Amino acid sequence: MFNPEKINFEKFENKVWLSSPTMHGDELQYMTEAYETNWMSTVGKNITEVECQIAEKVGCKYAIGLSAGTASLHLAMRLAGEHLYGMPKLGKGSLYKKKVLTSDLTFCATINPIVYEGGIPVFIDSERDTWNMDPEALEKAFEIYPDAKLVVVANLYGTPAKMDEIRAVVKKHNALLVEDAAESLGGTYKGVQTGTFGDYNCISFNGNKIITGSSGGMFLTDSLDDANKVRKWSTQARENSPWYQHEEIGYNYRMSNVIAGVVRGQIPYLEEHIAQKKAIYERYKEGLKGLPVTMNPYDEDNSDPNFWLSCILIDKDAMCRQIRGEHHALYVSEHGKSCPTEILETLAKYNAEGRPIWKPLSLQPIFRSCDAITKEGSIRGCTDAYIPGRKESVGYDLFSRGLCLPSDNKMTIEEQDKVMEIVRACFE
Ligand SMILES: *Cc1c(COP(=O)(O)O)cnc(C)c1O
């Protein structure tokens, strides 16, 4: 129960953000260069440079600059769909009516592109060691859907998934893998950068990511064929002819040279941002000791996350009663206990921004009819508002008891101490 007497300050004068853009000056120089040379277009030196630098940093052959991470995911789904099922007929996507096995606990942008291509997501539950896709549940899903040929895995909050295990299951079933590394750029698994584990890989430069272009994203691959297709599709799929010749459906998904200027200015600071985010994570971990909470976990032997967001999970027996409907939440205050709703509301009262853990996509009304798979087995979709059994998942448990704390790399130590004071006061 929150006790305001335990707080010895009014509220933050400047809002403490969850994760906001951090500019360094070089960004403006490269944007200005685009302006002054009149490359105010989707062609230009910033794009070429950024593609080169990211490919080198991540360790892949080709990086294609796009308008968003979501655009990259869309092109990844289409590539996978056409590879698996051939070129789609007009009016049907390349994944038309095909089941696609995907992370359940993630941002909707991981899986909306499956639906853009006509596919039907099947949601795979999380495991507790990294909060990412559970390889056991994935294996279960292949038993239930032996025809499934595509898997989409996201690295949540910058923490790499269990890539060896997931890739083994994918390979065993002769399927393809899309890696959504939008949140994990710069994070590594067994010394290898995330964004290289899939057959198709996607990153994002959205405003709140570890580095940003204000918007933007990239498709990463070692395949020259795929790189060429993505470049072509992202610029309206023009054929190499003297006129506008079209043999495929295209998109307007190319990155702008102005946006690329921002990204170009940010790339040299990726490691610095990761170090700052890691320090924030470590300070929370140390400072919240003694409270009935744990931090978002990662495989300390095998992975180095980028620590994009610091999250906590409240112990089961320290949870006060909390009920979440589709649009509102209620809780009952109790001594010595708290819940995400109480902590988030209290942080907001003091002008600090937290966020709930992603609500599992299988629990979103729009995906009600889709199936969800836990380690124990299948929970069939239905059209009723209430889906029996679906709240038994690990993902739902993380959503119920977890939250993201302010993780902005410009947050001062004093500010972070105060954030922890607030969290502590919630368990009075
Ligand atoms: C941000 C994000 C995306 C989408 O990236 P945009 O660049 O905003 O389109 C996709 N997946 C995950 C997991 C994300 O966090």
The ligand as a MOL file (V3000), in Angstrom:
LIG
                    3D

  0  0  0     0  0            999 V3000
M  V30 BEGIN CTAB
M  V30 COUNTS 15 15 0 0 0
M  V30 BEGIN ATOM
M  V30 1 C 9.2230 -1.1210 -31.8590 0
M  V30 2 C 8.9410 -2.5100 -32.1960 0
M  V30 3 C 8.5780 -2.8950 -33.4920 0
M  V30 4 C 8.2240 -1.9380 -34.5810 0
M  V30 5 O 9.1560 -1.0510 -34.9600 0
M  V30 6 P 8.7000 0.3390 -35.6390 0
M  V30 7 O 9.9980 0.8800 -36.1400 0
M  V30 8 O 8.0780 1.1660 -34.5810 0
M  V30 9 O 7.7580 0.0260 -36.7530 0
M  V30 10 C 8.4220 -4.2370 -33.7650 0
M  V30 11 N 8.5600 -5.1610 -32.8080 0
M  V30 12 C 8.8820 -4.8470 -31.5470 0
M  V30 13 C 9.0420 -5.9400 -30.5630 0
M  V30 14 C 9.0550 -3.5170 -31.1870 0
M  V30 15 O 9.3170 -3.1940 -29.9080 0
M  V30 END ATOM
M  V30 BEGIN BOND
M  V30 1 1 1 2
M  V30 2 1 2 3
M  V30 3 2 2 14
M  V30 4 1 3 4
M  V30 5 2 3 10
M  V30 6 1 4 5
M  V30 7 1 5 6
M  V30 8 2 6 7
M  V30 9 1 6 8
M  V30 10 1 6 9
M  V30 11 1 10 11
M  V30 12 2 11 12
M  V30 13 1 12 13
M  V30 14 1 12 14
M  V30 15 1 14 15
M  V30 END BOND
M  V30 END CTAB
M  END
